[in-house]
């Protein structure tokens, strides 16, 4: 089961106790995904709680997710959207795997949010470009990226096109289990994450901050 980087089991249990209780469909998704061979691709419960808080605080109505897996983070977002906007909220969810997203749909159906989620199975870069062409440029309130790391820079640029002023993008796995701090690690994924972090820091179009939630989250606000 995925947990935040370097947190002990007692601390994780404590956070669970003091945060708002999960929706039953979220619990089912998290618990059942724990036995999946790629379970570490799922975000932690405490990261989900943080994302839900942020989406509610920003009064998000239109959101994008890049990388769905078994649907936990999309369900977090869709539930928060329902609280903000009722049936008027929309999450555009992009992935390339029907196998994973077929699992995700079962949890979305349990929570009765399937109509809030527009799932598109295609390369995410293409889907982001298509969304801009559909008239959503400058309209998206929130975007969460948890997908192939070498493409993060492309998702960043296309996300900025979609984001409204004051909108927020979250990039997951920015600590990469600590590998980004190891100068000897020159893997494609690690270098891509380092490059994006430094690019966002220097980018005058945004404000950015990285925090040690989950496996490292970078928050980027369009200014």
ABEGO torsion letter per residue (X at the ends): XBBBBGBBAAAAAAAAAABBBBBAAAAAAAAAAAABAAAAABBBAAAAAAAAAAAAAAGBABBBBBEAEAGAAAAAAAAAAAAAAEAABBBBBBBABAAAAAAAAAAAAAAGAAAABBBBBBBAAAAAAAAAAAGABGABABBBBBBBAAAAAAAAAAAAAABBBGBBBBBBGAAGGGAAABAABABAAAAAAAAAAAAAAABAABBBBBBBBEAEBBBBBBX
